[in-house]
Amino acid sequence: VRLEECLVPSSPDWIETLFLLQGLHRREGPVAVEMLREKQWKTFPEETLPFVLGFLKKFGTAEDGQPIESLCRHADPRIVLSAIDALDKINPEDLKPLLVPLLAHDNHGVRSRAARLLYKWDPDEALKHFEATIFSEDPREKASALYNAYFLPFPSIEGYLLKFLGLESEPALLRKAGYLFRVNPGPAVPERLIEVWET
């Protein structure tokens, strides 16, 4: 009832709405989702959408897939990331047709999230993408690839990382790559890695 009062069209209370959504008990979730549908949640102010999508990730159903899918093309990367997370939970198959544009997204965080999804469905293609990004000319792409590396099986990317250590000169990126070897220790430590650890 309180949620419905907060969503009165003439004077919606968005802060209280978000507060209520975050505190709802699991048994109240489905009722709140139905209310959000009736109020056409996709038309809510943009700054509220990541929170609403987070709520739908927990309580939404396949019925919410289409409006969530459309937000994967939104201009705000925060909304895109929230929509990807929600859709991955509710109906992950709907993400497959979106992977190509998401992998080419302007925001490296979105590209990173898409790369991890790609590995789930097509590991070989995901490794090709990892190789392309870690050897990119753009330092942001390299950093994104090293972040993605935490979510990929280390044996699959170890060869790329060793090559990266031999080619890269940026200390911060070398340290990030070196840390991956620290948390995935092997019997032999590459000489180049010892140099990185000593700097």
Secondary structure, DSSP 8 states (H G I E B T S, - for coil): -HHHHHT-TTS--HHHHHHHHHH--GGGHHHHHHHHHHTTGGGS-GGGHHHHHHHHHHH--GGGHHHHHHHTT-SSHHHHHHHHHHHHHH-GGGGGGGHHHHHT-SSHHHHHHHHHHHHHH-HHHHHHHHHHHHT-S-HHHHHHHHHHGGGS-HHHHHHHHHHHHHH---HHHHHHHHHHHHHS--SS--HHHHHHHH-
